[in-house]
Amino acid sequence: TNTSLLTQFPPPAATPVDADPTANWKTYTNTKFGYSIKYPPTLTPLETTADIYLHQVTFDGSEKTYLSGIIVEVRNLTNLEDEINYRTWRIVGHIADKLDSEVPISISDLFGKRLNYTSGQKQFSVAIIPNQKFAYSIEAESNLFDQILSTFKFVDQNVAQ
């Protein structure tokens, strides 16, 4: 009968069409600068500070090539245009010959810019999101960038405003 066939060969489990591709990623949270971001479990976070930024976390993979993972930097905020100029200066002439595009973005009702560029055969993106205290930049290969950026959250409203 049909019932015995269903018992022997049950239909395959339905796979959600809009399953979250970041569901098995790890979460990095920084309470001092009030943000969290998810990253693939194959990457390892490393925190540093320097003259040019207050905080940087680099999520590196086993490839030790330029930007094999994700970089998040936090700087004291001047204004968005200065941050875009600074980031453009760090890219053009140092990493790439030119920017491919500059696009407005919004995260948590804050407005920023996304800069896209090509280095070698790979495309990269960097988002610059200012709040009233800091400028946050998130940089990664463009093929994962939207997924990474979708996980960036402000976790401390006192810092984020």
TIRO-2110 file (N, C-alpha, C; in Angstrom, 1 decimal):
// TIRO-2110
0.8, -1.2, 0.0, N, 1, A
0.0, 0.0, 0.0, CA, 1, A
0.9, 1.2, 0.0, C, 1, A
0.2, 2.4, -0.2, N, 2, A
0.9, 3.7, -0.2, CA, 2, A
1.6, 4.0, 1.1, C, 2, A
0.9, 3.6, 2.2, N, 3, A
1.4, 3.9, 3.5, CA, 3, A
2.7, 3.2, 3.7, C, 3, A
2.9, 2.0, 3.3, N, 4, A
4.2, 1.3, 3.5, CA, 4, A
5.3, 1.9, 2.7, C, 4, A
5.0, 2.4, 1.5, N, 5, A
6.0, 3.1, 0.7, CA, 5, A
6.4, 4.4, 1.4, C, 5, A
5.5, 5.1, 2.0, N, 6, A
5.9, 6.3, 2.7, CA, 6, A
6.7, 6.0, 3.9, C, 6, A
6.5, 4.9, 4.6, N, 7, A
7.3, 4.5, 5.7, CA, 7, A
8.7, 4.1, 5.3, C, 7, A
8.8, 3.3, 4.1, N, 8, A
10.1, 2.9, 3.6, CA, 8, A
10.8, 4.1, 3.0, C, 8, A
10.2, 4.9, 2.3, N, 9, A
10.8, 6.1, 1.6, CA, 9, A
10.2, 7.4, 2.0, C, 9, A
10.4, 7.9, 3.2, N, 10, A
9.8, 9.1, 3.6, CA, 10, A
10.2, 10.3, 2.7, C, 10, A
9.4, 11.3, 2.4, N, 11, A
9.8, 12.4, 1.6, CA, 11, A
11.0, 13.1, 2.2, C, 11, A
11.9, 13.7, 1.4, N, 12, A
13.0, 14.4, 2.0, CA, 12, A
12.5, 15.6, 2.9, C, 12, A
13.3, 15.9, 3.9, N, 13, A
13.0, 17.0, 4.8, CA, 13, A
13.0, 18.3, 3.9, C, 13, A
12.1, 19.2, 4.2, N, 14, A
12.1, 20.5, 3.5, CA, 14, A
13.2, 21.3, 4.0, C, 14, A
13.9, 22.0, 3.0, N, 15, A
15.0, 22.9, 3.4, CA, 15, A
14.4, 24.3, 3.2, C, 15, A
14.5, 25.1, 4.3, N, 16, A
14.0, 26.5, 4.2, CA, 16, A
14.7, 27.2, 3.0, C, 16, A
13.9, 27.9, 2.2, N, 17, A
14.5, 28.6, 1.1, CA, 17, A
15.3, 29.8, 1.6, C, 17, A
14.9, 30.5, 2.6, N, 18, A
15.5, 31.6, 3.1, CA, 18, A
16.3, 31.4, 4.4, C, 18, A
17.0, 30.2, 4.5, N, 19, A
17.8, 29.8, 5.7, CA, 19, A
18.9, 30.9, 5.8, C, 19, A
19.2, 31.2, 7.1, N, 20, A
20.2, 32.2, 7.4, CA, 20, A
21.6, 31.6, 7.1, C, 20, A
22.4, 32.1, 6.1, N, 21, A
23.7, 31.6, 5.8, CA, 21, A
24.7, 31.8, 6.9, C, 21, A
24.4, 32.7, 7.9, N, 22, A
25.3, 33.0, 9.0, CA, 22, A
24.9, 32.3, 10.3, C, 22, A
23.9, 31.4, 10.2, N, 23, A
23.4, 30.8, 11.4, CA, 23, A
24.5, 30.0, 12.2, C, 23, A
25.4, 29.4, 11.6, N, 24, A
26.5, 28.7, 12.3, CA, 24, A
27.7, 29.5, 12.5, C, 24, A
27.7, 30.8, 12.2, N, 25, A
28.8, 31.7, 12.4, CA, 25, A
29.0, 32.0, 13.9, C, 25, A
30.2, 32.4, 14.4, N, 26, A
30.4, 32.8, 15.7, CA, 26, A
30.1, 34.3, 15.8, C, 26, A
29.9, 34.8, 17.0, N, 27, A
29.6, 36.2, 17.3, CA, 27, A
30.8, 36.8, 18.1, C, 27, A
31.3, 37.9, 17.6, N, 28, A
32.3, 38.7, 18.3, CA, 28, A
31.5, 39.9, 18.9, C, 28, A
31.7, 40.2, 20.1, N, 29, A
31.1, 41.4, 20.8, CA, 29, A
32.1, 42.3, 21.4, C, 29, A
32.1, 43.6, 21.2, N, 30, A
33.0, 44.5, 21.9, CA, 30, A
32.1, 45.5, 22.6, C, 30, A
32.1, 45.4, 24.0, N, 31, A
31.2, 46.3, 24.8, CA, 31, A
31.8, 47.6, 24.9, C, 31, A
33.2, 47.8, 24.9, N, 32, A
33.8, 49.1, 25.0, CA, 32, A
33.3, 50.0, 23.8, C, 32, A
33.3, 49.5, 22.6, N, 33, A
32.9, 50.3, 21.5, CA, 33, A
31.4, 50.0, 21.0, C, 33, A
30.7, 49.1, 21.7, N, 34, A
29.3, 48.9, 21.6, CA, 34, A
28.8, 48.3, 20.3, C, 34, A
29.5, 47.2, 19.8, N, 35, A
29.0, 46.5, 18.6, CA, 35, A
29.2, 45.0, 18.7, C, 35, A
28.5, 44.3, 17.9, N, 36, A
28.8, 42.9, 17.7, CA, 36, A
28.7, 42.6, 16.2, C, 36, A
29.4, 41.5, 15.8, N, 37, A
29.4, 41.1, 14.4, CA, 37, A
29.6, 39.6, 14.3, C, 37, A
29.0, 39.0, 13.4, N, 38, A
29.2, 37.5, 13.2, CA, 38, A
30.3, 37.3, 12.2, C, 38, A
31.0, 36.2, 12.3, N, 39, A
32.1, 35.8, 11.4, CA, 39, A
32.1, 34.3, 11.2, C, 39, A
32.6, 33.8, 10.1, N, 40, A
32.6, 32.4, 9.8, CA, 40, A
33.5, 31.7, 10.8, C, 40, A
33.2, 30.5, 11.2, N, 41, A
33.9, 29.8, 12.3, CA, 41, A
35.3, 29.4, 11.9, C, 41, A
35.7, 29.5, 10.6, N, 42, A
37.0, 29.2, 10.2, CA, 42, A
38.0, 30.4, 10.4, C, 42, A
37.5, 31.5, 10.9, N, 43, A
38.3, 32.7, 11.1, CA, 43, A
38.6, 32.9, 12.6, C, 43, A
39.7, 33.6, 12.9, N, 44, A
40.0, 33.8, 14.3, CA, 44, A
40.2, 35.3, 14.5, C, 44, A
39.5, 35.9, 15.5, N, 45, A
39.7, 37.3, 15.8, CA, 45, A
41.0, 37.7, 16.5, C, 45, A
41.6, 38.8, 16.1, N, 46, A
42.8, 39.3, 16.8, CA, 46, A
42.6, 40.8, 17.0, C, 46, A
42.6, 41.3, 18.2, N, 47, A
42.4, 42.7, 18.5, CA, 47, A
43.7, 43.4, 18.6, C, 47, A
43.7, 44.7, 18.0, N, 48, A
44.9, 45.5, 18.1, CA, 48, A
44.5, 47.0, 18.2, C, 48, A
45.4, 47.8, 18.6, N, 49, A
45.2, 49.3, 18.6, CA, 49, A
46.4, 49.9, 17.9, C, 49, A
46.3, 51.1, 17.5, N, 50, A
47.4, 51.8, 16.8, CA, 50, A
47.1, 53.3, 16.8, C, 50, A
48.0, 54.1, 16.3, N, 51, A
47.8, 55.6, 16.2, CA, 51, A
46.6, 56.0, 15.3, C, 51, A
46.4, 55.2, 14.3, N, 52, A
45.4, 55.5, 13.3, CA, 52, A
44.0, 55.1, 13.6, C, 52, A
43.8, 54.2, 14.6, N, 53, A
42.5, 53.8, 15.1, CA, 53, A
42.5, 53.5, 16.6, C, 53, A
41.3, 53.6, 17.2, N, 54, A
41.2, 53.2, 18.6, CA, 54, A
41.2, 51.7, 18.8, C, 54, A
40.6, 51.0, 17.9, N, 55, A
40.4, 49.6, 18.0, CA, 55, A
40.3, 49.0, 16.6, C, 55, A
40.9, 47.8, 16.5, N, 56, A
40.8, 47.0, 15.3, CA, 56, A
40.7, 45.6, 15.7, C, 56, A
39.8, 44.9, 15.0, N, 57, A
39.8, 43.4, 15.1, CA, 57, A
39.9, 42.9, 13.7, C, 57, A
40.9, 42.0, 13.5, N, 58, A
41.1, 41.3, 12.3, CA, 58, A
40.7, 39.9, 12.4, C, 58, A
39.8, 39.4, 11.6, N, 59, A
39.3, 38.0, 11.6, CA, 59, A
40.1, 37.3, 10.4, C, 59, A
41.2, 36.6, 10.8, N, 60, A
42.0, 36.0, 9.7, CA, 60, A
41.7, 34.5, 9.6, C, 60, A
41.8, 34.1, 8.3, N, 61, A
41.7, 32.7, 8.0, CA, 61, A
43.1, 32.1, 7.9, C, 61, A
43.2, 30.9, 7.4, N, 62, A
44.5, 30.2, 7.2, CA, 62, A
45.3, 30.9, 6.1, C, 62, A
44.7, 31.5, 5.1, N, 63, A
45.4, 32.2, 4.1, CA, 63, A
46.0, 33.4, 4.7, C, 63, A
47.2, 33.7, 4.6, N, 64, A
47.8, 34.9, 5.2, CA, 64, A
48.1, 35.9, 4.0, C, 64, A
47.0, 36.1, 3.2, N, 65, A
47.1, 37.1, 2.2, CA, 65, A
46.3, 38.3, 2.6, C, 65, A
46.4, 39.4, 1.9, N, 66, A
45.7, 40.6, 2.3, CA, 66, A
44.2, 40.4, 2.4, C, 66, A
43.7, 40.7, 3.5, N, 67, A
42.3, 40.6, 3.8, CA, 67, A
41.7, 39.2, 3.4, C, 67, A
42.2, 38.2, 4.1, N, 68, A
41.6, 36.9, 3.8, CA, 68, A
40.4, 36.6, 4.7, C, 68, A
40.0, 37.7, 5.5, N, 69, A
38.9, 37.5, 6.4, CA, 69, A
38.1, 38.8, 6.4, C, 69, A
38.0, 39.4, 7.6, N, 70, A
37.2, 40.6, 7.9, CA, 70, A
38.1, 41.5, 8.8, C, 70, A
37.9, 42.8, 8.5, N, 71, A
38.6, 43.8, 9.4, CA, 71, A
37.5, 44.8, 9.9, C, 71, A
37.5, 45.0, 11.2, N, 72, A
36.6, 46.1, 11.7, CA, 72, A
37.5, 47.1, 12.5, C, 72, A
37.4, 48.3, 12.1, N, 73, A
38.1, 49.4, 12.8, CA, 73, A
37.2, 50.4, 13.4, C, 73, A
37.6, 50.9, 14.5, N, 74, A
36.8, 52.0, 15.2, CA, 74, A
37.8, 53.2, 15.4, C, 74, A
37.3, 54.4, 14.9, N, 75, A
38.1, 55.6, 15.0, CA, 75, A
37.2, 56.7, 15.7, C, 75, A
37.9, 57.6, 16.3, N, 76, A
37.1, 58.8, 16.8, CA, 76, A
36.5, 59.5, 15.6, C, 76, A
35.2, 59.8, 15.8, N, 77, A
34.5, 60.4, 14.7, CA, 77, A
34.9, 61.9, 14.4, C, 77, A
35.2, 62.2, 13.2, N, 78, A
35.4, 63.6, 12.8, CA, 78, A
34.1, 63.9, 12.1, C, 78, A
33.9, 63.5, 10.8, N, 79, A
32.7, 63.6, 10.1, CA, 79, A
32.7, 62.5, 9.0, C, 79, A
31.6, 62.2, 8.4, N, 80, A
31.6, 61.1, 7.4, CA, 80, A
32.5, 61.4, 6.2, C, 80, A
32.5, 62.6, 5.7, N, 81, A
33.3, 62.9, 4.6, CA, 81, A
34.8, 62.7, 4.9, C, 81, A
35.2, 63.1, 6.0, N, 82, A
36.6, 62.9, 6.4, CA, 82, A
37.0, 61.4, 6.5, C, 82, A
36.0, 60.6, 7.0, N, 83, A
36.3, 59.2, 7.2, CA, 83, A
36.3, 58.5, 5.8, C, 83, A
35.4, 59.0, 4.9, N, 84, A
35.5, 58.4, 3.5, CA, 84, A
36.8, 58.8, 2.8, C, 84, A
37.2, 60.1, 3.0, N, 85, A
38.5, 60.5, 2.4, CA, 85, A
39.7, 59.7, 3.0, C, 85, A
39.7, 59.5, 4.3, N, 86, A
40.7, 58.7, 4.9, CA, 86, A
40.7, 57.3, 4.4, C, 86, A
39.6, 56.6, 4.4, N, 87, A
39.5, 55.2, 3.9, CA, 87, A
39.9, 55.2, 2.4, C, 87, A
39.5, 56.1, 1.6, N, 88, A
39.8, 56.2, 0.2, CA, 88, A
41.3, 56.3, 0.0, C, 88, A
42.0, 57.1, 0.9, N, 89, A
43.4, 57.3, 0.8, CA, 89, A
44.1, 56.0, 1.2, C, 89, A
43.5, 55.2, 2.1, N, 90, A
44.2, 53.9, 2.5, CA, 90, A
44.0, 52.9, 1.4, C, 90, A
43.0, 53.0, 0.5, N, 91, A
42.8, 52.1, -0.5, CA, 91, A
43.5, 52.5, -1.8, C, 91, A
43.2, 53.7, -2.3, N, 92, A
43.7, 54.1, -3.6, CA, 92, A
45.2, 54.4, -3.5, C, 92, A
46.0, 53.7, -4.3, N, 93, A
47.5, 53.9, -4.3, CA, 93, A
48.2, 53.0, -3.3, C, 93, A
47.5, 52.4, -2.3, N, 94, A
48.1, 51.5, -1.4, CA, 94, A
47.6, 50.1, -1.6, C, 94, A
46.4, 49.9, -2.0, N, 95, A
45.8, 48.6, -2.2, CA, 95, A
45.3, 48.4, -3.7, C, 95, A
44.6, 49.4, -4.1, N, 96, A
44.0, 49.4, -5.5, CA, 96, A
44.3, 50.7, -6.2, C, 96, A
44.2, 50.7, -7.5, N, 97, A
44.4, 51.9, -8.3, CA, 97, A
43.3, 52.9, -8.2, C, 97, A
42.0, 52.4, -7.9, N, 98, A
40.9, 53.3, -7.9, CA, 98, A
39.8, 52.6, -7.1, C, 98, A
38.8, 53.4, -6.8, N, 99, A
37.5, 52.8, -6.2, CA, 99, A
36.7, 52.4, -7.4, C, 99, A
36.0, 51.3, -7.3, N, 100, A
35.0, 50.9, -8.3, CA, 100, A
33.7, 51.6, -8.2, C, 100, A
33.3, 51.8, -6.9, N, 101, A
32.0, 52.5, -6.7, CA, 101, A
31.9, 53.0, -5.2, C, 101, A
31.0, 53.9, -5.0, N, 102, A
30.8, 54.5, -3.7, CA, 102, A
29.2, 54.5, -3.6, C, 102, A
28.7, 53.8, -2.6, N, 103, A
27.2, 53.7, -2.5, CA, 103, A
26.7, 54.1, -1.1, C, 103, A
25.7, 54.9, -0.9, N, 104, A
25.1, 55.2, 0.4, CA, 104, A
24.5, 53.9, 1.0, C, 104, A
24.7, 53.7, 2.4, N, 105, A
24.1, 52.6, 3.1, CA, 105, A
23.5, 53.1, 4.4, C, 105, A
22.8, 52.3, 5.1, N, 106, A
22.2, 52.6, 6.3, CA, 106, A
22.2, 51.4, 7.2, C, 106, A
22.6, 51.6, 8.5, N, 107, A
22.5, 50.5, 9.5, CA, 107, A
22.0, 51.1, 10.8, C, 107, A
21.0, 50.5, 11.4, N, 108, A
20.4, 51.0, 12.6, CA, 108, A
20.0, 52.5, 12.5, C, 108, A
19.5, 52.9, 11.4, N, 109, A
19.1, 54.3, 11.2, CA, 109, A
20.2, 55.3, 11.1, C, 109, A
21.4, 54.7, 11.0, N, 110, A
22.6, 55.6, 10.8, CA, 110, A
23.1, 55.5, 9.3, C, 110, A
23.5, 56.6, 8.7, N, 111, A
23.8, 56.6, 7.3, CA, 111, A
25.3, 56.7, 7.1, C, 111, A
25.8, 55.9, 6.2, N, 112, A
27.2, 55.8, 5.9, CA, 112, A
27.4, 55.6, 4.4, C, 112, A
28.6, 55.1, 4.1, N, 113, A
29.0, 54.8, 2.7, CA, 113, A
29.6, 53.4, 2.6, C, 113, A
29.4, 52.8, 1.4, N, 114, A
30.1, 51.6, 1.1, CA, 114, A
31.0, 51.9, -0.1, C, 114, A
32.3, 51.5, 0.1, N, 115, A
33.3, 51.7, -1.0, CA, 115, A
33.6, 50.3, -1.5, C, 115, A
33.6, 50.2, -2.8, N, 116, A
34.0, 48.9, -3.5, CA, 116, A
35.2, 49.1, -4.3, C, 116, A
36.1, 48.1, -4.2, N, 117, A
37.4, 48.2, -5.0, CA, 117, A
37.8, 46.8, -5.4, C, 117, A
38.8, 46.7, -6.3, N, 118, A
39.3, 45.5, -6.8, CA, 118, A
40.8, 45.5, -6.5, C, 118, A
41.3, 44.4, -5.9, N, 119, A
42.7, 44.2, -5.7, CA, 119, A
43.1, 42.8, -6.2, C, 119, A
44.0, 42.8, -7.2, N, 120, A
44.3, 41.6, -7.9, CA, 120, A
43.1, 41.1, -8.6, C, 120, A
42.7, 39.9, -8.4, N, 121, A
41.5, 39.3, -9.0, CA, 121, A
40.3, 39.3, -8.1, C, 121, A
40.4, 39.9, -6.9, N, 122, A
39.3, 39.9, -5.9, CA, 122, A
38.7, 41.2, -5.7, C, 122, A
37.4, 41.2, -5.4, N, 123, A
36.7, 42.5, -5.2, CA, 123, A
36.4, 42.6, -3.7, C, 123, A
36.6, 43.8, -3.1, N, 124, A
36.4, 44.0, -1.7, CA, 124, A
35.5, 45.2, -1.5, C, 124, A
34.9, 45.2, -0.3, N, 125, A
34.0, 46.3, 0.1, CA, 125, A
34.4, 46.7, 1.5, C, 125, A
34.2, 48.0, 1.7, N, 126, A
34.3, 48.6, 3.1, CA, 126, A
33.1, 49.5, 3.4, C, 126, A
32.5, 49.3, 4.5, N, 127, A
31.4, 50.1, 4.9, CA, 127, A
31.9, 51.1, 6.0, C, 127, A
31.5, 52.3, 5.9, N, 128, A
31.9, 53.3, 6.9, CA, 128, A
30.6, 53.8, 7.6, C, 128, A
30.4, 53.5, 8.9, N, 129, A
29.2, 53.9, 9.6, CA, 129, A
29.6, 54.8, 10.7, C, 129, A
29.2, 56.1, 10.7, N, 130, A
29.5, 56.9, 11.8, CA, 130, A
28.3, 57.0, 12.8, C, 130, A
28.5, 57.1, 14.1, N, 131, A
27.5, 57.5, 15.0, CA, 131, A
28.0, 58.8, 15.6, C, 131, A
27.4, 59.2, 16.8, N, 132, A
27.8, 60.5, 17.3, CA, 132, A
29.2, 60.5, 18.0, C, 132, A
29.8, 59.3, 18.2, N, 133, A
31.1, 59.2, 18.9, CA, 133, A
32.2, 58.6, 18.0, C, 133, A
31.8, 57.6, 17.3, N, 134, A
32.9, 56.9, 16.5, CA, 134, A
32.5, 56.7, 15.1, C, 134, A
33.5, 56.3, 14.3, N, 135, A
33.4, 55.9, 12.9, CA, 135, A
33.8, 54.4, 12.9, C, 135, A
32.9, 53.6, 12.4, N, 136, A
33.1, 52.1, 12.3, CA, 136, A
33.3, 51.8, 10.9, C, 136, A
34.4, 51.0, 10.6, N, 137, A
34.5, 50.5, 9.2, CA, 137, A
34.6, 49.0, 9.3, C, 137, A
33.9, 48.4, 8.3, N, 138, A
33.9, 46.9, 8.2, CA, 138, A
34.3, 46.6, 6.8, C, 138, A
35.4, 45.8, 6.7, N, 139, A
35.9, 45.5, 5.3, CA, 139, A
36.1, 44.0, 5.1, C, 139, A
35.7, 43.5, 3.9, N, 140, A
35.8, 42.1, 3.6, CA, 140, A
35.7, 41.9, 2.1, C, 140, A
35.9, 40.7, 1.7, N, 141, A
35.7, 40.4, 0.3, CA, 141, A
34.2, 40.6, -0.1, C, 141, A
34.0, 41.2, -1.3, N, 142, A
32.6, 41.5, -1.6, CA, 142, A
31.6, 40.4, -1.7, C, 142, A
32.1, 39.2, -2.0, N, 143, A
31.2, 38.0, -2.1, CA, 143, A
30.6, 37.6, -0.7, C, 143, A
31.2, 38.0, 0.4, N, 144, A
30.6, 37.7, 1.7, CA, 144, A
30.2, 39.0, 2.4, C, 144, A
30.5, 40.1, 1.8, N, 145, A
30.3, 41.4, 2.5, CA, 145, A
28.9, 41.7, 3.0, C, 145, A
27.9, 41.4, 2.1, N, 146, A
26.5, 41.7, 2.5, CA, 146, A
26.1, 40.8, 3.7, C, 146, A
26.5, 39.5, 3.7, N, 147, A
26.2, 38.7, 4.8, CA, 147, A
26.8, 39.2, 6.1, C, 147, A
28.1, 39.6, 6.0, N, 148, A
28.8, 40.1, 7.2, CA, 148, A
28.2, 41.4, 7.7, C, 148, A
27.9, 42.3, 6.8, N, 149, A
27.3, 43.6, 7.2, CA, 149, A
26.0, 43.4, 7.8, C, 149, A
25.2, 42.4, 7.3, N, 150, A
23.8, 42.2, 7.9, CA, 150, A
23.9, 41.7, 9.4, C, 150, A
25.1, 41.3, 9.8, N, 151, A
25.2, 40.8, 11.2, CA, 151, A
25.7, 41.9, 12.1, C, 151, A
26.2, 43.0, 11.6, N, 152, A
26.8, 44.1, 12.4, CA, 152, A
25.6, 44.8, 13.2, C, 152, A
25.8, 44.8, 14.5, N, 153, A
24.8, 45.4, 15.4, CA, 153, A
25.4, 46.3, 16.4, C, 153, A
24.7, 47.4, 16.8, N, 154, A
25.1, 48.2, 17.9, CA, 154, A
24.5, 47.5, 19.1, C, 154, A
25.3, 47.2, 20.2, N, 155, A
24.8, 46.5, 21.3, CA, 155, A
24.7, 47.4, 22.6, C, 155, A
25.2, 48.5, 22.6, N, 156, A
25.1, 49.4, 23.7, CA, 156, A
24.6, 50.8, 23.2, C, 156, A
23.4, 51.1, 23.5, N, 157, A
22.7, 52.3, 22.9, CA, 157, A
23.4, 53.5, 23.4, C, 157, A
24.1, 53.5, 24.6, N, 158, A
24.9, 54.7, 25.0, CA, 158, A
26.1, 55.0, 24.1, C, 158, A
26.7, 53.9, 23.6, N, 159, A
27.8, 54.1, 22.7, CA, 159, A
27.3, 54.5, 21.3, C, 159, A
26.2, 53.8, 20.9, N, 160, A
25.7, 53.9, 19.5, CA, 160, A
25.1, 55.3, 19.2, C, 160, A
24.8, 56.1, 20.2, N, 161, A
24.0, 57.3, 20.0, CA, 161, A
24.9, 58.5, 20.3, C, 161, A
END
